[in-house]
Amino acid sequence: RYNLLWNESCFRLKILHSVLEKAWTLDAGKITSVLYEDISRCLLDIQDYKTCEKWCERSMEQYPAALSSYTSQLKLFFSCGDKEKFFDVMKRLRASDITIDSETLELIRTFM
């Protein structure tokens, strides 16, 4: 039963990825920061770090002033254990004018 649910989730994620890829090609401005955060979270759930990084980068390009762009990258680099990139994102976040919420602060504390 678990494998069936897992396979169904992966299938749905592939469809979502295809739809968002098409939207990105046609008009990236229609993809909200929430959608970027959602696709990144789903990709992290299945440990597809390479594709997750692509969407995190796109989120950062389109929404450089959104906390979710930073937290998605922080979660990615935390999950794959890339301390160098994690701390780079953290430095850029601290240098920005973005207010850090308690969840992001806890993530930073956990990684340190």
C-alpha positions in Angstrom: 0.0 0.0 0.0 2.8 2.4 0.9 4.6 1.8 -2.4 1.4 2.4 -4.3 0.9 5.8 -2.6 4.6 6.7 -3.1 4.4 5.9 -6.8 1.2 7.9 -7.1 2.8 10.8 -5.4 5.8 10.7 -7.7 3.6 10.5 -10.7 1.6 13.6 -9.6 4.9 15.4 -8.9 6.1 14.6 -12.4 2.9 16.1 -13.8 3.2 19.2 -11.6 6.8 19.6 -12.7 5.8 19.3 -16.4 3.0 21.9 -16.0 5.3 24.3 -14.2 8.1 23.8 -16.7 5.7 24.7 -19.5 4.5 27.7 -17.5 8.1 28.8 -17.0 8.7 28.6 -20.7 5.6 30.5 -21.7 5.3 33.1 -18.9 7.4 32.6 -15.7 5.7 35.7 -14.2 2.6 33.6 -13.6 4.4 31.2 -11.2 4.0 32.5 -7.7 6.5 32.3 -4.9 4.1 29.9 -3.2 4.2 27.5 -6.2 8.0 27.6 -6.2 8.0 26.8 -2.5 5.5 23.9 -3.0 7.4 22.3 -5.9 10.7 22.6 -4.0 9.2 21.0 -0.9 7.8 18.1 -2.9 11.1 17.5 -4.7 12.8 17.5 -1.3 10.4 14.9 -0.1 11.5 12.5 -2.9 15.1 13.6 -2.6 15.4 15.0 -6.1 18.0 17.5 -5.1 19.1 18.4 -8.7 15.6 19.4 -9.9 14.9 21.1 -6.5 17.9 23.2 -6.9 16.8 24.3 -10.4 13.4 25.5 -9.0 15.1 27.1 -6.0 17.3 29.1 -8.4 14.3 30.2 -10.4 12.5 31.3 -7.3 15.5 33.3 -6.3 15.7 34.9 -9.7 12.1 35.8 -9.8 11.5 36.6 -6.1 14.8 37.8 -4.6 13.0 39.7 -1.8 10.8 36.7 -0.7 11.8 34.8 2.4 10.5 31.6 0.8 13.2 31.8 -1.9 15.8 31.7 0.8 14.1 29.1 3.0 13.7 26.8 0.0 17.4 27.0 -0.7 18.3 26.6 3.0 16.1 23.5 3.3 17.6 22.1 0.1 21.2 22.5 1.2 20.4 21.3 4.7 18.8 18.2 3.3 21.7 17.3 1.1 24.3 18.4 3.7 26.0 21.1 1.6 27.3 23.4 4.4 29.1 25.7 2.0 26.0 26.6 0.0 23.9 26.7 3.1 26.1 29.3 4.7 26.3 31.2 1.5 22.5 31.5 1.4 22.4 32.4 5.1 24.9 35.2 4.5 22.9 36.6 1.6 19.7 36.4 3.7 21.4 38.2 6.6 22.6 40.9 4.3 19.1 41.5 2.9 16.3 43.5 4.4 14.1 40.4 4.8 12.7 39.6 8.2 13.6 36.0 9.3 10.7 34.0 10.8 11.0 31.6 13.7 11.0 28.5 11.4 13.9 29.8 9.4 15.8 30.8 12.5 15.3 27.3 13.9 16.6 25.7 10.7 19.7 27.8 10.8 20.3 26.9 14.5 19.8 23.2 13.7 22.4 23.3 10.9 24.9 25.1 13.0 
